[in-house]
Structures are given as structure tokens and as C-alpha cells.
Amino acid sequence: MGDALQRLRAIIADVSALGTAEAILSWDQETYMPPGGAEARARHRAALARLRHELFTAPEVGELLEQLREREGTDPDPEDLDAQYIRRARIHYERSTKLPARLVQELAHATSLAKDAWRAARQASDFSQFAPHLERLVALTIEKAEHLGYREHIYDALLDLYEPGMKTAEVERVFAGLKERLVPLVQQVAEAPQVDDGFLKEHFDPQAQWDFGMDVLRAIGFDLHRGRQDQSAHPFTTSFSHGDVRITTRIFPNDWASGFFSTLHEAGHALHAQGIPAELYDTPLVWGKSLGISESQSRLWENVVGRSRGFWEFWLPRLVQRFPGPLAGVDLDRFYRAINRVERTFIRTDADELTYNLHIFVRFDLERLLVTRQLDVRDLPGAWNAKMQEYLGIVPRNDAEGVLQDIHWSMGAIGYFPTYTLGNVLSVQYYEQAVREHPEIPDEIRHGKFDTLRIWTNQRIHRWGAIFNAAELTQRVTGGPLDSGPYIRYLEEKYREIYRL
Ligand code: ZN
């Protein structure tokens, strides 16, 4: 048995190394690769992906997992890392071998065509160019879900790929509570006098923006000996090992807040990645982490901490030093209200903290209708606009700012969107638990100190890698289930005060 585990570990170390090589190629493509490298890079990445898949789905891996069944047990102790290792390897092996090779190939082919078609369709703001591709992807996604299997709802099989163990009914329950309170709150805010954030759209020197972002990264504890920041068109985080975690940001001379809060968002993901113990890397114990848990860490730093008044008590004077021009005469109250301005807009990625979730409700509703064949792809633009009207009270003027705005569906990623809002909900549940255990945290934040909060998240959340799913971790950390209550109260208190409702 010891030999079987050793052999399994050797194979999986190679699988993981190939995955890391792919990730490095992908990071380079988004940051430094000249456009001329695209065609060859696509081939190189596909070759590594194929080798990784072949290595991991070889019959030998199945045989080793069979020999290790007894060692794994039925309900392994979370601290028994060998048993957890086998359990997670089995979950991924079964998932990888459940899908017929033909379906995997068809999906890869269809998504690569769909991504190009989506880009062209969005450019032309013409959904009809993308529709046949999306029809094909929906059909293949339904087939994929049938192969993966589910008990209650076909959407469960898809959700499980991004949010392990989560059920559609559970998301519906959490979202129903949110909708009931957030839709009217957004309506009330929209009718209140608007906050002025004009000074944030003045010119902010790009180099000074970068330098200020680096100051904050260092202060919150992003370890630059084990990480770095670069620039890319779409900010992201990727980790190659415990000792090498990369983030990217983008800087706009006339929109300081966009770049800064991207940096903080990715820094939250990066603290998570740097907090996962070295011995979990290159093992299935970090594969397929709950995206809701990951997003709880990025939203914690971006919004709960980064858009709080306390955070700026310390940082605003330092920001004013960097940008004395645009920020002359701006006091804490005016600044705090400006960075928390709420506006109903069409594009999800530009949305503020409050309206963001409403964009997710639109997508969650439509995805369930698509995979249950209750909505035809051809009718999607109309259905999209009706949902925008229902939740946000605004209707996009064209497909580009409506149904065509997100890349997710062109990648076949149906079931992904709900994890963003689950992350928002969890960010507040976890933060409130941290403050219950360490009431000094808010005061430390006011003084530019973040160690207590970072170490708490490290010990209670990061250290577990992918061992727990969102429900299990939340039970362990807070003693209760996923609960939208704290998040709703947080938003209501914050925005009633800002908009003087
Ligand atoms: Zn994120």
C-alpha cells in the first residue's frame, strides 16, 4: 500500500508539473508575449494539456486508486493528509474519466471557435453571430452534465465543477434572501441624491498609481519574495507554487479607483495562494478549490476592508501625498462616499459592490433556463433585457452591453457565475467571525495594521487548500451554514449611511 501511494504521488507530481508549465505559458501570454506568439502558444498549451490529461487518466492511476481504497476510508479525517490526498485524487480521476474522449474534444473545438465568434459578435454588437456557437455549447454542456451525473437538478452537475458540493436549491435559497432586500435597496439608492466622484476621474499619474498600489500590497502582507505584480488587460491571479504567486493589475490615468481596487482584489486571492502550505502544492489537495471561498478572500480585501472608512483613515493622507492635484481639499467623508458610489450600469465588471449581485441573479436565472431547455438560445437577448429590467430597472441599448458582455459562456463555463455572489456573502460572514474572535481588528485597520486579520484568514481558511468545500469550511469557521443575513445587514447599514436613507 505504501508503494501504491508513493507511485500515485510520483505520477501526480508530474501531472501537476505539466499543469504549472501550462499556467506559466498562460501568464506569459497575458503579460509579456508579443501578439505574434499567439498561434504557436496555443499549440504548445494544447500539447501540455493533452499530455497532462493522458498521464492522469491512464489505467494505472485507476488501479492505484483501487488499491488505496481502504487507506482512504469512507470519511477521512481532515488532518489525515494521505487519506485526503487519495480522496481528492479519486474525485478528479472519476470526473476526468467520466467524460468520453469524443465529448472532451468536441467541447475543446467548440469553445475555441466560440471564443473567436463571441469576440467578433461583441465587436459588431450582433448576437446572431454568436447564437449558433452558443447553441452548440449549450447542447454539449447538457451532454457533459448528463455524463457527470446529478440527483436533483441538472445544474448541480455544472455548479459542482466550480463550487464543489453546492446544490442549485441551496444557491436559490441564499439568492432569494438577497433579492428580497437588495433589489428594493438599489431602487431606493437610485432615487436618492447621487454622490459626487468627479475628482476620481481626474488625471492620476500612472507611475504614482503603481507605487501606491505596491505600498498597500506590502502593508497588507503580500510577500514579494514569493510573488510579484505585473500588468495585463484583464487582472488575474495565478500561483505556480507556495513560493511563486503572481498577480496582475491594469492602470487607467483617468480612473484611479479601477486599477487600485483591482490590485486589492487580486491581492486577496494572492494572500490566499501564499497562505496555502507548501506541502499541499503539486497535489490534488489544491485542485478544484471552491471559487466561492477564493472570491471571499478577494472581496474581503477589496470591499470589506478596502472600501471601509477605517482603511482610509490611515491611507487617505498617504494617497493625497502621492496625488496632491486631484485630491486637494478632499476629506475622508467625501472620499469614502466617492469610492462607494452606487450606479445602475449595464456591465457587470464595472458594477459597484451593491449592484454587482443583481448582475449575477440575471445570469443564474438564464443559465438554469438554458440547461433545462426552457429557454431557446435565440430568445436569450430578449430574456436578458427582461431580467435586467426586473432586477436593475434598466435595459441595455444593444447586445454588446447586454447579453454579449461576458466571456464565460463562450468558454463553456456555465455554472460559474453564482460563485461570485457566494464569495461576497462569505466575505462578510468570515470577516465578522474574525472580529468576534479578535475585536481589535477594526482598530488595527484604522492604524494601517493588517497582521491579525491576515493571520486569522491564514490559519482558519487558507491552510486547508481544497480540503473543505464552502459549506464545510463555513461550518468549521463560523459554526453555522452559509448565511446571507450578515452580508445583507452589512450592505444595508453601509449604503443607508452613505446615501442618507
Ligand atoms: Zn476574483
Residues whose N, C-alpha, C, O or C-beta is under 5 A from the ligand:
A	BS01	ZN	E295 S298
